[in-house]
Amino acid sequence: MSLDENKVGVIGEWLKEEFEGYTVHDVFDARRSSQFYRIDEGGKLRHRVLVSGEFIDDHAIQEITRLLDEWKLGAVIKSSGARQVIVTNGGARVETEAKE
């Protein structure tokens, strides 16, 4: 299974605009049916974002960017440091427990 490449790309572009000067990498996480984004600065990990497949599937492109803005996702990511931010239909949250 894979996710809509257009929607995945829109989220990546949104992150690139929000984190200007940083590098944004993304990869499909088949285990979680989600898209994982890694935000680097100068080759060093700065932020991690996991966007659920349900969120991507359930929303139109315009709705995705509106929700990311509405939820102030950029600020959530910036305040999280390297802790992973998880985006679902319920909003954005910082993962607090260490995962394997």
N, C-alpha and C positions, 0 to 999 in steps of 0.2 A: 504494500500500500504506500502511496505517496500523497502529498498534499498539493493543493492548487499552487503551481509555480508562480502565477501572477500575484496571488495573495502573499505568498512567502517573500517574493521580491519586494512588494510594497512595504512589508514590515521591515525588511532589511534597509530599504531606502529611508524609511522614517527614522530608523536608528542611526544611519549615517548622517542625516541632517541634524539629529539631536546631539550626536557626538562627533561634531565636525573635527577633522584632524585625526580621528581614531580609525582603526581598521575594524570592519565588521565581517566576521566569518559566520557561515551558517551550514548546518548539516541536519539531515533528517534523523531523528532518534526513533528507530523502529520499535524499540522496546516499550517506549512510552507513547508511540504514535503522536509525536510532537516535533516541532522544529526548534533546534537549539541554536542560539546566537551567542558568539563569543566576541567581546569588544576588547580590542587590544590598543595599547598606546606604546609606541616605540618597541613593539615586539613583546611587551609584557601584558599579561592578563589583567584587565581592569574590572570587567563586568561580565556576568553570565545571565542569559535570559532564555527561559524555556517557554514556548508558546504552545499551548495544547492544540492538538488536531481538531478537537471539537470547536474551539474558539475560531480557528481558521475556517473550518467547514461551515459554521453556523452564521457567519457574517459576510456581507458584501464588502468589497474593497473600501468603499467610501465610509462604511460603518466601522471598519477596522481602524482606520486612521482617526476617526472621530472619537472612538472609545479610548484609544491610546492617549490622545490629547486630554480627554475628559478625566481619565484616571490619573493624569499627570505621571505617566509611566517614566518619562525621562528623569524626573525628580526622585521617584522611587528607586530607579536603577542607580542613580548617582549616590544616594544615601546608603545603598546596600553594600557598597564596596565590591568585593569579589564573591559575596554570598549570592547564590542564585535567586533570581526573581522569576516567579512562575506566573504566567498569564493564562487565565481560564475565563469561561463565561461569567464567573463570579467576580472578576476583577484581577488586580495584580497584588501579589504578596511576596514577601521575602522569605525564602526558605530558612528556617531557624535550626533545624536538626541536620547534622552531618549525614549525608547519604553516601552509599558505597559507590 
